[in-house]
């Protein structure tokens, strides 16, 4: 991974865009989604960029370009339209110490702009380090279809209610409460346009101390693992891994699959973690059922050859799915 994905706070920070044409305009449209202060550095600006300056949404500098031009900038885009000039400006930006993106010259970029799925404040960034921009756009298109257009409004509401939830919902019930919000009736109502009803439902649940009694129940998912390669996991298996409160790996070889789990999920690797060296399937089953009775979501990674035997004795509503497509 050459580029580490990170979201930067841009409020009241300076972004310099070198150029006055369409290339600069493309970067400006992106940065206008943020609260950054935008400055164009160019002799002249096209009509779109000049309008932004006239409206007070950006500034314009015509003077000579020196390292001082970029001093204190959080990010610099260089896109004058002349590759040789852009390379020279890149050297000046480096002298100033600012992060720089030189348009269409990936070797001169310390920062890349990803494809964005914008459901502000929910933002999904997709990057390929410049290797496959067409693929990035395909992934973006898929996510645009998956994430409902007004989902950002529900995310913003959840942000405003986090304090109330922390006050009224016990910490042991909080994860199940938010799981209910995002995977159950509140999100379903909001997605079909019943925003007010969804908000009232969430607020009522908070005042009542958590999700309704018939929601947020525990679950055991047995994932039948044939190959311990995270890249081969089915979408459903990945979803269950990311929802899990506890993951039990029947074999140490399955540990790489933990990369797909939530960072705060509990993990047990049988034969590796303390006290599990002599655990049989029956011991693992008992541990899974104990967590289930406490309302937890458990994922049990077992070898494909033992999946049927592992599920024997579990509650009837246990889910058994393959790790990889057959």
PyMOL commands that set and color helices and strands:
alter all, ss='L'
color gray80, all
select helices_A, chain A and resi 22-31+47-54+67-70+83-96+106-108+133-146+151-168+171-183+185-191+195-207+230-232+235-243+252-260+281-293+304-311
alter helices_A, ss='H'
color red, helices_A
select strands_A, chain A and resi 14-18+37-41+59-61+75-78+99-102+115-119+122-126+219-225+246-249+266-269+297-303+319-322
alter strands_A, ss='S'
color yellow, strands_A
deselect
rebuild
show_as cartoon
